[in-house]
Amino acid sequence: MSVVAEISRRRCSAGGSSMMQVRKASDRAGTVIVVFVLVLIMVELIIVTMVTSASRDHDLTVHRAFTVEAFYAAEAGVNMAVRELMEDSDEDGDGTIGSISDDSNDANDPTLGNARFIVTSTADTPFPGQRTLTSQGRSGETRREMTNVIE
C-alpha cells in the first residue's frame, strides 16, 4: 500500500468520517445539478419542437386558405363572364363582353373576399362557334387558373 493511501485511510478511521459524509453530500449535490440541467435541456428541446411544428402547421393552413380563395375567385370570374355573354352586356366596363377586367390594371380587378380575379375571353377557339374563358384567381402568393370552353 502506498504512503498516501495509508495516511488517507488513517485519517478516515481516526474521526475523518465526517469528511467522507461531506464529500458524499457534495457529490450528490453535483449529481443533482447535472441531472437538473439535463432535464432542462430536454424540456427546452420539446418546447422548441412543438413551437416549430405549430409554426409550420400555421403556414400550411394559411397557404391552404389562400389556395381555396384563389380557386373560388377564379370560379366566380367564370360565372361573371358567362353572365355577361348570356346577357350580351359589358357589366364590368372593360370594353369587352365576356372578359372581366382584362385591362392590365390590377386596381380595378373584381374581388371576392381577399382574392382578386380576371377573365380573358377568346372567340372561335378551339373550334368555330366556341369561346374559351380563362379565369385567373389570386390570393396572397397563390394563383389558380381555370379554363372553360363554352358553345
LUMMI-938639 format. One record per residue (C-alpha): residue number from 1; x, y, z. Coordinates in nm, 2 decimals, padded with zeros to 4 digits. Example, Ala and Ser with C-alpha at 12.3 -4.5 7.8 and 13.67 -1.06 7.14 Angstrom:
BEGIN
num->1&u->01.23&v->-00.45&w->00.78;
num->2&u->01.37&v->-00.11&w->00.71;
This chain:
BEGIN
num->1&u->00.00&v->00.00&w->00.00;
num->2&u->00.14&v->00.34&w->-00.08;
num->3&u->00.21&v->00.60&w->00.18;
num->4&u->-00.06&v->00.84&w->00.06;
num->5&u->-00.32&v->00.58&w->00.07;
num->6&u->-00.22&v->00.47&w->00.42;
num->7&u->-00.23&v->00.83&w->00.55;
num->8&u->-00.57&v->00.88&w->00.39;
num->9&u->-00.70&v->00.56&w->00.54;
num->10&u->-00.58&v->00.66&w->00.89;
num->11&u->-00.75&v->01.00&w->00.87;
num->12&u->-01.08&v->00.84&w->00.77;
num->13&u->-01.06&v->00.59&w->01.05;
num->14&u->-00.95&v->00.85&w->01.31;
num->15&u->-01.26&v->01.06&w->01.30;
num->16&u->-01.24&v->01.15&w->00.93;
num->17&u->-01.58&v->01.00&w->00.87;
num->18&u->-01.74&v->01.35&w->00.88;
num->19&u->-01.51&v->01.43&w->00.58;
num->20&u->-01.65&v->01.13&w->00.40;
num->21&u->-02.01&v->01.24&w->00.47;
num->22&u->-01.93&v->01.60&w->00.35;
num->23&u->-01.78&v->01.45&w->00.03;
num->24&u->-02.08&v->01.23&w->-00.03;
num->25&u->-02.32&v->01.52&w->00.02;
num->26&u->-02.13&v->01.74&w->-00.22;
num->27&u->-02.11&v->01.45&w->-00.47;
num->28&u->-02.49&v->01.41&w->-00.45;
num->29&u->-02.55&v->01.79&w->-00.49;
num->30&u->-02.32&v->01.78&w->-00.80;
num->31&u->-02.52&v->01.49&w->-00.95;
num->32&u->-02.85&v->01.66&w->-00.88;
num->33&u->-02.73&v->01.97&w->-01.06;
num->34&u->-02.62&v->01.77&w->-01.36;
num->35&u->-02.94&v->01.58&w->-01.38;
num->36&u->-03.14&v->01.91&w->-01.34;
num->37&u->-02.95&v->02.07&w->-01.63;
num->38&u->-03.01&v->01.76&w->-01.85;
num->39&u->-03.39&v->01.77&w->-01.77;
num->40&u->-03.40&v->02.14&w->-01.85;
num->41&u->-03.23&v->02.08&w->-02.19;
num->42&u->-03.48&v->01.80&w->-02.27;
num->43&u->-03.78&v->02.02&w->-02.18;
num->44&u->-03.63&v->02.30&w->-02.39;
num->45&u->-03.59&v->02.07&w->-02.69;
num->46&u->-03.95&v->01.95&w->-02.65;
num->47&u->-04.08&v->02.31&w->-02.64;
num->48&u->-03.87&v->02.42&w->-02.94;
num->49&u->-04.00&v->02.12&w->-03.14;
num->50&u->-04.36&v->02.20&w->-03.05;
num->51&u->-04.33&v->02.57&w->-03.15;
num->52&u->-04.16&v->02.48&w->-03.48;
num->53&u->-04.43&v->02.23&w->-03.56;
num->54&u->-04.71&v->02.47&w->-03.47;
num->55&u->-04.55&v->02.74&w->-03.69;
num->56&u->-04.52&v->02.50&w->-03.98;
num->57&u->-04.88&v->02.39&w->-03.94;
num->58&u->-04.99&v->02.76&w->-03.93;
num->59&u->-04.80&v->02.83&w->-04.26;
num->60&u->-04.96&v->02.54&w->-04.43;
num->61&u->-05.31&v->02.64&w->-04.31;
num->62&u->-05.26&v->03.00&w->-04.44;
num->63&u->-05.14&v->02.87&w->-04.78;
num->64&u->-05.44&v->02.63&w->-04.80;
num->65&u->-05.67&v->02.92&w->-04.72;
num->66&u->-05.51&v->03.13&w->-05.00;
num->67&u->-05.54&v->02.84&w->-05.24;
num->68&u->-05.91&v->02.79&w->-05.17;
num->69&u->-05.98&v->03.17&w->-05.20;
num->70&u->-05.79&v->03.18&w->-05.53;
num->71&u->-05.99&v->02.89&w->-05.67;
num->72&u->-06.32&v->03.03&w->-05.57;
num->73&u->-06.23&v->03.37&w->-05.72;
num->74&u->-06.14&v->03.20&w->-06.05;
num->75&u->-06.47&v->03.02&w->-06.04;
num->76&u->-06.66&v->03.34&w->-05.97;
num->77&u->-06.48&v->03.51&w->-06.26;
num->78&u->-06.60&v->03.24&w->-06.50;
num->79&u->-06.96&v->03.28&w->-06.37;
num->80&u->-06.94&v->03.65&w->-06.41;
num->81&u->-06.81&v->03.62&w->-06.77;
num->82&u->-07.08&v->03.36&w->-06.86;
num->83&u->-07.34&v->03.61&w->-06.73;
num->84&u->-07.20&v->03.88&w->-06.95;
num->85&u->-07.22&v->03.65&w->-07.25;
num->86&u->-07.58&v->03.54&w->-07.17;
num->87&u->-07.70&v->03.90&w->-07.12;
num->88&u->-07.48&v->04.03&w->-07.40;
num->89&u->-07.37&v->04.33&w->-07.20;
num->90&u->-07.03&v->04.45&w->-07.06;
num->91&u->-07.12&v->04.47&w->-06.69;
num->92&u->-06.77&v->04.54&w->-06.57;
num->93&u->-06.70&v->04.82&w->-06.81;
num->94&u->-06.37&v->04.68&w->-06.95;
num->95&u->-06.49&v->04.72&w->-07.31;
num->96&u->-06.53&v->04.35&w->-07.39;
num->97&u->-06.83&v->04.13&w->-07.34;
num->98&u->-06.72&v->03.80&w->-07.18;
num->99&u->-06.39&v->03.92&w->-07.03;
num->100&u->-06.37&v->04.06&w->-06.68;
num->101&u->-06.12&v->04.34&w->-06.60;
num->102&u->-05.89&v->04.24&w->-06.89;
num->103&u->-05.73&v->04.58&w->-06.90;
num->104&u->-05.39&v->04.51&w->-06.72;
num->105&u->-05.50&v->04.74&w->-06.43;
num->106&u->-05.49&v->04.55&w->-06.10;
num->107&u->-05.66&v->04.83&w->-05.92;
num->108&u->-05.99&v->04.77&w->-06.08;
num->109&u->-05.99&v->04.38&w->-06.07;
num->110&u->-06.30&v->04.25&w->-05.90;
num->111&u->-06.26&v->04.10&w->-05.56;
num->112&u->-06.41&v->03.81&w->-05.38;
num->113&u->-06.31&v->03.83&w->-05.01;
num->114&u->-05.94&v->03.89&w->-05.01;
num->115&u->-05.89&v->03.74&w->-05.36;
num->116&u->-05.89&v->03.91&w->-05.70;
num->117&u->-05.97&v->03.77&w->-06.04;
num->118&u->-05.96&v->03.85&w->-06.41;
num->119&u->-06.11&v->03.66&w->-06.71;
num->120&u->-05.99&v->03.66&w->-07.07;
num->121&u->-06.22&v->03.56&w->-07.35;
num->122&u->-06.11&v->03.42&w->-07.69;
num->123&u->-06.37&v->03.36&w->-07.96;
num->124&u->-06.37&v->03.07&w->-08.20;
num->125&u->-06.12&v->02.86&w->-08.01;
num->126&u->-06.06&v->02.57&w->-08.02;
num->127&u->-06.34&v->02.54&w->-08.29;
num->128&u->-06.56&v->02.80&w->-08.47;
num->129&u->-06.86&v->02.89&w->-08.26;
num->130&u->-06.68&v->02.81&w->-07.93;
num->131&u->-06.54&v->03.06&w->-07.68;
num->132&u->-06.26&v->02.99&w->-07.43;
num->133&u->-06.28&v->03.17&w->-07.10;
num->134&u->-05.96&v->03.17&w->-06.89;
num->135&u->-06.01&v->03.29&w->-06.54;
num->136&u->-05.72&v->03.37&w->-06.31;
num->137&u->-05.78&v->03.40&w->-05.94;
num->138&u->-05.51&v->03.52&w->-05.69;
num->139&u->-05.50&v->03.54&w->-05.32;
num->140&u->-05.18&v->03.62&w->-05.13;
num->141&u->-04.90&v->03.44&w->-05.32;
num->142&u->-05.13&v->03.18&w->-05.46;
num->143&u->-05.26&v->03.18&w->-05.82;
num->144&u->-05.52&v->02.95&w->-05.96;
num->145&u->-05.63&v->02.94&w->-06.33;
num->146&u->-05.94&v->02.78&w->-06.47;
num->147&u->-06.01&v->02.74&w->-06.84;
num->148&u->-06.36&v->02.67&w->-06.98;
num->149&u->-06.48&v->02.62&w->-07.33;
num->150&u->-06.84&v->02.72&w->-07.40;
num->151&u->-07.06&v->02.70&w->-07.71;
